[in-house]
Amino acid sequence: MSNVYGVDIGTSNFKMCSREKDKILNEKNIIAIQNKNQLLAFGDEAYEMYEKAPENIEVTFPVKFGVIADIENMQTLLLNFYNKINEDKKVAGNADFYIAVPTDVTEVEKRAFYELIQDSKIKAKNVYIVDKPVADAIGAGLDVTKSRGIMMVNIGAETTEISVLSLGGIVISKSIKIGGNKLDDCIISNIRKVYNLVIGSKTAEALKKELGSAVKVEESFAPGFGRNVLSGLPVSVEISSDVIYNAIIDPLHSIMDAIKMILERTPPELAADIIKNGVYFSGGTSQIRNLENFIKQETNLNVNIVEEPSESVVRGLMGVVSNPDFSKIAYTPQEKNYD
């Protein structure tokens, strides 16, 4: 029996798992190239170098807004992550791959995910596509084949995908270009405005994790390191949680508006199911504190944050592989006539 791999290629993180191992490989989807053509580091190790590298080392994310922007570097990353999950035993081809693909992108962009694996040095036997929201719902432990409405909201690094599912397919779906990185950018600009402090995106992300909350909470502080705009010198400033809250609340409202728009367009029978079961949230950015309270205040709906939300899609891919009920959910591009 050949091995089977599930692959979820996110803007910020690359997730991969295999049927033979319980372990999920979840690392930063980033590559460091030295002197234009030499692989220096990849994954978490390359992320350590991000925003710190000299000119001859280029550290980049090959995926932008959920789609593959740099196919060559993405293929290098895919091969290296594949070898890493197999503990560098060079595994012969002949494995099946299930890859999660965002729905609200063009057919050409969808096909790029398929071809990434098909044309790589891994020599896959078969490549199957699974729509990301469907895999997400399966990873959240939901049976997507029933005739009931499920609302999934995946808040990733650069995009938020909002989908209503029923009978194993997508009834309505919308993707907006707001995610965790947008929150970080807002934090950077607000801290510059309030404290005259220039910080990097890693510092912004750390402050978001430590102080970020979707509803106003009692004020707390954490140190922010950066450069003072006026003196030009490196300094450390105690950053208030209120400043972080004021920075992230606007993009969170934009996500909320998109959710309301989808709810307005949802057929009434499916809307009834969503009222009954609540909305399911996944993706790394859904871990912001008090997100459920914020959504409840705005929509009166119950909110379920999926366990290990950044890995629910890749768990769902393994669910598709192991459960015969879900076999029709995976397809190849030929079946959808992308050609």
C-alpha positions in Angstrom: 0.0 0.0 0.0 1.5 3.3 -1.0 1.8 6.1 1.4 -0.6 9.1 1.3 0.3 12.7 2.1 -1.9 15.7 2.9 -0.5 19.1 2.0 -1.9 22.5 3.1 0.2 25.4 1.6 -0.6 28.5 3.5 0.7 32.0 3.0 2.5 31.9 6.4 2.8 28.2 7.3 3.3 25.0 5.3 1.5 22.0 6.8 2.1 18.4 5.7 1.2 15.0 7.2 1.4 11.4 6.0 -0.8 8.4 6.7 2.1 6.5 8.2 2.9 9.0 10.9 0.6 10.8 13.4 2.9 13.8 13.3 2.0 17.0 11.4 4.8 19.0 10.0 3.9 22.7 10.6 6.6 25.2 9.7 6.9 28.7 8.3 6.4 28.7 4.5 9.6 30.6 3.9 12.9 30.1 2.1 16.4 31.7 2.4 18.4 31.7 -0.8 22.1 32.8 -0.8 23.8 34.3 -3.9 20.6 34.0 -6.0 20.7 30.2 -6.3 22.0 28.4 -3.2 19.5 27.1 -0.7 20.6 28.4 2.7 17.6 27.5 5.0 13.9 26.8 4.8 10.9 26.7 7.2 11.3 27.9 10.8 15.1 28.1 10.4 14.7 30.6 7.5 12.1 32.6 9.4 14.8 33.3 12.1 16.6 35.2 9.3 13.6 37.1 8.1 14.1 40.9 8.3 17.7 40.3 9.5 19.5 39.1 6.4 22.3 40.9 4.4 21.8 41.7 0.8 23.2 38.5 -0.7 20.7 36.4 1.2 17.1 36.7 0.0 14.4 35.5 2.5 11.0 35.3 0.9 7.5 33.7 1.3 6.6 32.1 -2.0 2.9 32.2 -1.4 1.0 35.6 -1.5 -2.6 36.0 -0.5 -3.2 32.3 -0.5 -1.9 31.6 -4.1 1.5 30.5 -5.3 3.5 33.5 -6.4 6.9 31.9 -6.8 6.6 28.4 -8.2 10.3 27.6 -8.3 11.0 28.4 -4.6 7.7 26.7 -3.7 8.9 23.4 -5.4 12.2 23.6 -3.6 10.3 24.0 -0.3 7.9 21.2 -1.1 10.8 18.8 -1.7 12.7 19.8 1.4 9.6 19.5 3.6 8.8 16.2 2.0 12.3 14.9 2.8 12.0 16.3 6.3 8.7 14.6 7.1 10.3 11.3 5.9 13.4 12.1 8.1 15.6 12.5 5.1 15.2 8.9 3.9 14.9 9.5 0.2 11.5 8.0 -0.4 10.8 6.7 -3.8 7.8 8.2 -5.6 4.5 6.3 -5.9 2.7 8.2 -3.1 -0.7 9.8 -3.4 -1.0 13.5 -2.5 -4.1 15.3 -1.3 -3.7 19.1 -1.5 -6.0 21.7 -0.1 -6.9 24.5 -2.5 -8.6 27.8 -1.8 -12.0 28.2 -3.5 -12.2 31.9 -4.3 -9.3 31.9 -6.7 -9.1 31.6 -10.5 -8.9 28.2 -12.2 -5.4 28.9 -13.2 -4.3 29.6 -9.6 -6.1 26.4 -8.5 -4.3 24.4 -11.2 -0.9 25.8 -10.0 -1.3 23.9 -6.7 -2.0 20.7 -8.6 1.0 21.2 -11.0 3.3 22.1 -8.1 3.1 18.5 -6.9 2.6 16.9 -10.3 5.7 18.5 -11.8 7.9 18.2 -8.7 10.8 15.8 -8.1 8.7 13.8 -5.7 7.1 11.8 -8.5 3.7 11.5 -7.0 1.5 8.7 -8.3 -1.8 10.6 -8.0 -2.6 14.1 -7.0 -6.1 14.9 -5.7 -7.5 18.3 -4.9 -9.8 19.0 -1.9 -11.5 22.4 -1.5 -10.0 24.0 1.5 -13.2 24.9 3.4 -14.4 21.3 3.1 -11.1 19.9 4.4 -11.3 22.5 7.2 -14.8 21.4 8.3 -13.7 17.7 8.3 -10.6 18.6 10.4 -13.0 20.3 12.8 -14.7 17.0 13.2 -17.9 17.8 11.2 -19.7 15.4 8.8 -19.8 17.5 5.6 -21.8 15.0 3.6 -25.1 15.6 5.4 -27.7 18.1 4.1 -27.1 20.6 6.9 -25.5 24.0 6.6 -22.0 24.5 8.0 -20.4 27.9 8.1 -16.5 27.9 8.2 -14.4 31.0 8.6 -10.7 30.4 8.1 -8.7 33.5 9.2 -5.2 32.9 7.8 -2.1 35.2 7.4 -3.2 37.2 4.4 -6.7 36.0 3.6 -9.9 35.2 5.4 -12.1 32.5 3.6 -15.8 32.5 4.6 -17.8 29.5 3.3 -21.2 27.9 3.7 -21.1 24.1 3.1 -23.7 21.5 2.6 -23.8 17.9 1.1 -20.0 17.8 0.7 -19.8 21.0 -1.4 -19.6 24.7 -1.2 -22.9 26.6 -1.5 -21.4 30.1 -1.1 -17.9 31.3 -0.5 -16.0 34.6 -0.3 -12.3 35.3 0.3 -11.1 38.7 1.5 -7.6 40.0 1.7 -7.5 40.5 5.4 -5.7 38.2 7.9 -3.1 38.1 10.6 -0.5 40.1 8.5 -2.9 42.9 8.1 -3.4 43.0 11.9 0.4 43.2 12.2 0.6 46.1 9.7 -2.0 48.0 11.7 -0.1 47.4 14.9 3.1 48.7 13.3 1.5 51.9 12.1 -0.4 52.5 15.4 2.7 52.0 17.5 4.6 54.4 15.2 1.8 57.0 15.7 1.4 56.6 19.4 5.0 56.0 20.6 7.1 57.3 17.7 8.5 53.8 17.6 9.3 51.8 14.4 9.0 48.0 15.0 9.4 45.0 12.6 6.6 42.6 11.7 8.0 39.9 14.0 7.7 42.2 17.0 4.2 43.2 15.9 3.2 39.6 15.7 4.6 38.9 19.2 2.7 41.9 20.6 -0.5 40.7 18.9 -0.1 37.3 20.5 0.7 38.7 24.0 -1.6 41.7 24.2 -4.1 41.3 21.3 -7.8 41.0 22.2 -10.9 41.3 20.0 -12.8 43.1 22.8 -11.5 45.7 25.1 -10.0 44.2 28.3 -8.2 45.6 31.3 -5.1 47.4 30.3 -1.8 45.5 30.4 1.7 46.1 29.1 4.5 44.3 27.3 7.9 45.6 26.1 8.2 46.6 22.4 11.7 46.9 20.9 12.4 49.1 17.9 13.8 52.3 16.7 12.8 55.8 17.9 11.6 57.9 14.9 13.0 61.1 16.4 16.4 60.1 17.8 17.0 57.2 15.4 18.2 55.1 18.3 17.1 51.6 19.3 14.8 51.7 22.4 12.4 49.6 24.3 8.9 50.9 25.1 6.2 49.5 27.3 3.3 49.0 24.9 -0.3 49.2 26.1 -2.9 46.6 25.2 -5.3 49.4 24.4 -3.0 50.6 21.6 -3.0 47.0 20.2 -6.8 46.8 20.5 -7.3 50.1 18.7 -5.0 48.9 15.9 -6.7 45.5 15.2 -10.3 46.4 15.8 -10.8 47.9 12.3 -9.6 44.9 10.3 -11.6 42.6 12.6 -14.7 44.7 11.8 -13.9 44.3 8.1 -13.9 40.5 8.6 -17.1 40.8 10.5 -18.8 42.7 7.6 -17.8 40.0 5.2 -19.3 37.3 7.5 -22.5 39.3 7.7 -22.6 39.6 3.9 -22.3 35.9 3.4 -25.0 35.3 6.1 -27.3 37.6 4.2 -26.8 35.6 1.0 -27.2 32.2 2.6 -30.4 30.3 1.7 -32.9 30.4 4.7 -32.8 26.6 5.4 -29.0 26.6 5.6 -29.1 29.8 7.7 -31.4 27.9 10.2 -28.7 25.2 10.6 -26.0 27.9 11.2 -28.2 29.5 13.9 -28.5 26.1 15.5 -24.9 25.0 15.3 -23.0 28.3 15.3 -20.1 29.4 13.2 -16.8 27.4 13.1 -13.5 29.4 13.1 -10.1 28.1 12.1 -6.8 29.4 10.8 -3.9 30.6 13.0 -5.4 34.1 13.4 -8.6 32.8 14.9 -6.6 32.3 18.1 -6.9 36.0 19.0 -8.2 36.3 22.5 -11.9 37.0 23.0 -12.7 36.5 19.3 -15.8 34.5 20.1 -17.1 37.3 22.4 -16.6 39.8 19.6 -18.4 37.7 17.0 -21.2 36.9 19.4 -21.7 40.6 20.2 -21.9 41.4 16.5 -24.0 38.5 15.2 -25.7 36.9 18.2 -24.4 33.6 16.8 -22.6 30.9 18.7 -18.9 30.6 17.9 -16.9 27.4 17.8 -13.1 27.9 17.6 -11.6 24.7 16.2 -9.0 22.9 18.2 -5.4 23.5 16.9 -7.0 25.8 14.3 -4.0 26.3 12.1 -3.8 22.5 11.5 -7.5 21.7 10.9 -7.2 21.7 7.1 -4.4 19.2 7.0 -6.2 17.0 9.6 -9.2 17.2 7.3 -7.2 15.9 4.3 -6.2 12.9 6.4 -9.9 12.5 7.3 -10.7 12.4 3.5 -8.1 9.7 3.0 -9.2 7.5 6.0 -13.0 7.8 5.7 -14.6 6.1 2.6 -17.7 8.4 3.1 -15.6 11.3 2.0 -14.0 9.7 -1.1 -16.1 11.8 -3.5 -14.8 15.0 -2.0 -11.4 14.7 -3.6 -11.1 15.3 -7.3 -8.5 15.8 -10.0 -8.4 18.9 -12.3 -9.4 16.7 -15.3 -12.7 16.0 -13.6 -13.4 19.7 -13.3 -12.2 20.4 -16.8 -9.6 23.0 -16.0 -7.8 22.4 -19.2 
